[in-house]
Amino acid sequence: MPTRRSLVAEGKQRAAHWPPRGPVRLLIVLDRPTMVDLIRMTLNHGVYMIRTVSTAAAATALLDEWQPHLVLFDADLDGKQVMQHVAARAGSGARLPAIALTRRGDLRTKLAAFDWGADDILTIPFAPEELLARVVAVLRRSYSDAVTFTPVIQLGELEIDILNRTVRVGQSELHLTSLEQSLLYLLAANAGRVVTREEILDTLWGVDYVAESNVVDRQIRNLRARLQNDWKSPRFIATIPGRGYRFVPTFTDHAADAASR
């Protein structure tokens, strides 16, 4: 049973690594750029400074030099090595929470991640709101302090409320399904870049999903209908024939003024 002295010492360790103000430093160890962009996009609902690496070896130096407050890592790639580095840092007196990301939903994989020292596990594919909720919860548990959270963000003309799954376009408020919201975040996270059908399938349905030939196109049509977006003259989602889709952020005068502030 922990003593009062040990609890005080642990509190001091946490306080020493938690900023009283300013962004949370979050390290992502993941080799899937599209997924990384989706995570970055979702974390716009808070105040985070994010750095990404694709291997455990690359993460090692950042753990000491940058001293992140939270690590998100791919448990299916080299998760054990990542957590060994995290444990070594903890052995030097620095508490560092970590969330494991996995495409495997089996109990053995989850238990292994906890055994390595992960504080939480999130199965891929995930809804943006679940990722955000787990990040905030782990930070609160680990540092016993408030975490900045902004439920509504602005993307050009679109005002997105992640908790209520609503999007406001001008004077219209639209309700999205969880899948439609995830698709919107994925496209918006890669604004200006073509996202292929394969990337959308892999990120939102997972590699083991046996898809209908037109499942992505159908979901795109549904999302366009929600956004009142005419495919012939797209304001938000453009089709790039033979390649995929591209998010096109557009600004009204009001939205442009807000974005420039």
C-alpha positions as CSV (number, residue, x, y, z in Angstrom):
1,M,0.0,0.0,0.0
2,P,1.5,3.4,-0.9
3,T,2.5,5.6,1.9
4,R,1.7,9.3,2.2
5,R,5.4,10.1,1.5
6,S,5.3,8.0,-1.7
7,L,2.1,9.7,-2.9
8,V,3.5,13.1,-2.3
9,A,6.7,12.2,-4.2
10,E,4.6,10.9,-7.1
11,G,2.6,14.1,-7.1
12,K,5.8,16.1,-7.3
13,Q,7.1,14.0,-10.2
14,R,3.8,14.6,-12.1
15,A,3.7,18.3,-11.3
16,A,7.3,18.7,-12.5
17,H,6.3,17.4,-15.9
18,W,2.9,19.0,-16.3
19,P,2.7,22.6,-17.7
20,P,0.7,25.0,-15.6
21,R,-0.1,26.7,-18.9
22,G,0.7,26.1,-22.6
23,P,0.2,23.1,-24.9
24,V,0.4,19.4,-23.9
25,R,3.4,17.7,-25.6
26,L,2.1,14.6,-27.3
27,L,4.3,12.1,-29.1
28,I,2.8,9.8,-31.8
29,V,4.7,6.7,-32.7
30,L,2.9,5.5,-35.9
31,D,4.0,4.7,-39.4
32,R,0.7,5.4,-41.1
33,P,0.6,9.1,-42.3
34,T,-3.1,9.2,-43.0
35,M,-3.9,7.9,-39.5
36,V,-1.4,10.4,-38.0
37,D,-3.2,13.3,-39.9
38,L,-6.6,12.1,-38.6
39,I,-5.2,12.1,-35.0
40,R,-3.7,15.6,-35.5
41,M,-7.0,16.9,-36.8
42,T,-9.0,15.4,-33.9
43,L,-6.6,17.0,-31.4
44,N,-7.4,20.4,-32.7
45,H,-10.1,20.3,-30.1
46,G,-7.5,20.8,-27.4
47,V,-4.1,22.6,-27.0
48,Y,-1.5,20.1,-28.1
49,M,2.0,20.3,-29.4
50,I,2.4,17.2,-31.5
51,R,5.5,15.4,-32.9
52,T,5.4,12.2,-34.8
53,V,7.9,9.4,-35.5
54,S,7.5,6.1,-37.3
55,T,9.7,3.8,-35.2
56,A,10.5,3.0,-31.6
57,A,14.2,3.8,-32.2
58,A,13.2,7.3,-33.4
59,A,11.0,7.8,-30.4
60,T,13.9,7.1,-27.9
61,A,15.7,10.4,-28.4
62,L,12.5,12.4,-28.2
63,L,11.5,10.8,-25.0
64,D,14.5,12.3,-23.3
65,E,15.0,15.5,-25.3
66,W,11.4,16.6,-25.8
67,Q,9.9,15.1,-22.7
68,P,6.4,14.5,-23.9
69,H,3.4,14.4,-21.5
70,L,1.7,11.5,-23.4
71,V,2.6,8.9,-26.0
72,L,0.3,7.3,-28.5
73,F,1.9,4.3,-30.1
74,D,1.2,1.5,-32.5
75,A,1.0,-1.7,-30.4
76,D,1.0,-3.9,-33.6
77,L,4.3,-2.5,-34.9
78,D,7.0,-2.3,-32.2
79,G,4.8,-1.4,-29.2
80,K,6.8,-3.5,-26.8
81,Q,10.0,-1.6,-27.6
82,V,8.3,1.7,-27.3
83,M,7.0,0.8,-23.8
84,Q,10.5,-0.4,-22.8
85,H,11.8,3.0,-23.5
86,V,8.9,4.6,-21.7
87,A,9.5,2.3,-18.7
88,A,13.2,3.3,-18.7
89,R,12.3,6.9,-18.5
90,A,9.8,6.1,-15.7
91,G,12.7,4.4,-13.9
92,S,14.5,7.7,-13.8
93,G,11.6,9.3,-11.9
94,A,9.5,10.7,-14.8
95,R,5.9,9.5,-15.0
96,L,4.8,9.1,-18.7
97,P,1.4,7.8,-19.6
98,A,0.8,6.0,-22.9
99,I,-2.1,4.9,-25.1
100,A,-1.8,1.9,-27.3
101,L,-3.4,1.8,-30.8
102,T,-4.1,-1.6,-32.2
103,R,-6.0,-3.1,-35.1
104,R,-6.4,-6.4,-33.2
105,G,-9.5,-6.7,-31.0
106,D,-8.5,-9.9,-29.3
107,L,-8.1,-10.1,-25.6
108,R,-4.5,-11.4,-25.8
109,T,-3.3,-8.3,-27.6
110,K,-5.0,-5.9,-25.2
111,L,-3.6,-7.8,-22.1
112,A,-0.1,-7.7,-23.7
113,A,-0.3,-3.9,-24.1
114,F,-1.4,-3.4,-20.5
115,D,1.4,-5.8,-19.4
116,W,3.9,-3.5,-21.2
117,G,2.6,-0.6,-19.2
118,A,0.0,1.1,-21.4
119,D,-2.6,3.2,-19.6
120,D,-5.3,2.7,-22.2
121,I,-5.9,0.9,-25.5
122,L,-7.8,2.2,-28.5
123,T,-8.8,-0.2,-31.3
124,I,-8.4,1.0,-34.9
125,P,-10.6,2.1,-36.6
126,F,-11.9,4.5,-34.0
127,A,-14.3,7.4,-33.9
128,P,-12.6,10.9,-33.4
129,E,-14.7,11.6,-30.3
130,E,-13.5,8.3,-28.7
131,L,-9.9,9.1,-29.4
132,L,-10.3,12.6,-27.9
133,A,-12.2,11.3,-24.8
134,R,-9.5,8.7,-24.1
135,V,-6.6,11.2,-24.5
136,V,-8.4,13.7,-22.1
137,A,-9.2,10.9,-19.6
138,V,-5.6,9.6,-19.5
139,L,-4.2,13.0,-19.0
140,R,-6.6,13.8,-16.2
141,R,-5.9,10.5,-14.4
142,S,-2.1,10.9,-14.9
143,Y,-1.7,14.5,-13.8
144,S,-4.8,15.2,-11.7
145,D,-5.4,18.5,-13.5
146,A,-7.8,20.1,-15.9
147,V,-7.2,19.5,-19.7
148,T,-8.2,22.1,-22.2
149,F,-11.0,20.9,-24.4
150,T,-12.8,22.8,-27.2
151,P,-15.8,21.0,-28.5
152,V,-16.3,23.2,-31.6
153,I,-13.7,24.0,-34.2
154,Q,-13.9,26.0,-37.5
155,L,-12.9,24.6,-40.9
156,G,-13.6,27.3,-43.5
157,E,-17.3,27.6,-43.7
158,L,-17.8,24.5,-41.6
159,E,-18.3,24.7,-37.8
160,I,-17.8,21.2,-36.3
161,D,-19.2,20.1,-32.9
162,I,-17.4,16.8,-32.1
163,L,-19.6,15.9,-29.1
164,N,-23.0,16.4,-30.7
165,R,-21.8,15.3,-34.1
166,T,-23.2,18.4,-35.8
167,V,-21.8,20.6,-38.5
168,R,-23.0,24.1,-39.1
169,V,-22.9,25.5,-42.6
170,G,-24.0,29.0,-42.7
171,Q,-27.4,29.0,-41.0
172,S,-27.9,25.3,-41.3
173,E,-27.1,22.8,-38.6
174,L,-26.6,19.2,-39.9
175,H,-26.4,16.0,-37.8
176,L,-23.8,13.4,-38.8
177,T,-23.6,9.7,-38.1
178,S,-20.4,8.5,-36.4
179,L,-19.0,7.2,-39.7
180,E,-19.9,10.4,-41.5
181,Q,-18.1,12.5,-38.9
182,S,-15.0,10.2,-39.1
183,L,-15.0,10.5,-42.9
184,L,-15.2,14.3,-42.7
185,Y,-12.4,14.5,-40.2
186,L,-10.2,12.2,-42.3
187,L,-10.8,14.3,-45.5
188,A,-10.3,17.6,-43.6
189,A,-7.2,16.3,-42.0
190,N,-5.7,16.0,-45.5
191,A,-7.1,19.2,-46.9
192,G,-5.7,19.9,-50.3
193,R,-4.3,16.4,-50.7
194,V,-6.0,13.5,-52.6
195,V,-7.1,10.8,-50.2
196,T,-7.4,7.5,-52.1
197,R,-10.3,5.0,-51.6
198,E,-7.8,2.5,-50.3
199,E,-6.6,5.0,-47.6
200,I,-10.2,5.7,-46.6
201,L,-11.1,2.0,-46.4
202,D,-7.9,1.2,-44.4
203,T,-8.4,4.1,-41.9
204,L,-12.2,4.0,-41.3
205,W,-13.0,0.3,-41.9
206,G,-9.7,-1.5,-41.2
207,V,-7.5,-3.8,-43.3
208,D,-9.7,-6.9,-42.6
209,Y,-12.9,-5.3,-43.8
210,V,-14.2,-6.9,-47.0
211,A,-15.7,-3.9,-48.7
212,E,-18.4,-3.6,-51.3
213,S,-17.0,-2.1,-54.5
214,N,-18.8,1.2,-53.9
215,V,-18.9,1.5,-50.1
216,V,-16.6,4.6,-50.1
217,D,-18.4,6.3,-52.9
218,R,-21.7,5.7,-51.2
219,Q,-20.5,7.2,-48.0
220,I,-19.0,10.2,-49.8
221,R,-22.4,10.8,-51.5
222,N,-24.2,10.6,-48.1
223,L,-21.7,13.1,-46.6
224,R,-22.1,15.4,-49.5
225,A,-25.9,15.3,-49.2
226,R,-25.5,16.2,-45.5
227,L,-23.3,19.1,-46.4
228,Q,-25.6,20.2,-49.2
229,N,-22.6,19.9,-51.5
230,D,-23.2,19.5,-55.2
231,W,-20.7,17.1,-56.7
232,K,-20.8,19.0,-60.1
233,S,-19.5,22.2,-58.4
234,P,-18.0,21.0,-55.1
235,R,-17.5,23.4,-52.2
236,F,-16.1,20.9,-49.8
237,I,-15.4,17.5,-51.3
238,A,-13.9,17.2,-54.8
239,T,-13.8,14.0,-56.8
240,I,-10.4,13.3,-58.5
241,P,-11.3,10.7,-61.1
242,G,-9.3,7.5,-60.8
243,R,-7.6,8.6,-57.6
244,G,-9.9,9.5,-54.8
245,Y,-11.3,12.6,-53.0
246,R,-9.9,15.9,-51.8
247,F,-11.3,18.2,-49.1
248,V,-11.6,21.8,-50.3
249,P,-11.9,24.2,-47.4
250,T,-14.0,27.3,-48.5
251,F,-14.4,30.6,-46.7
252,T,-17.3,33.0,-46.6
253,D,-16.3,36.5,-45.7
254,H,-17.3,35.9,-42.1
255,A,-15.3,32.6,-41.9
256,A,-12.3,34.2,-43.5
257,D,-12.3,37.0,-41.0
258,A,-12.6,34.5,-38.1
259,A,-9.7,32.4,-39.5
260,S,-7.4,35.4,-39.9
261,R,-7.8,36.4,-36.2
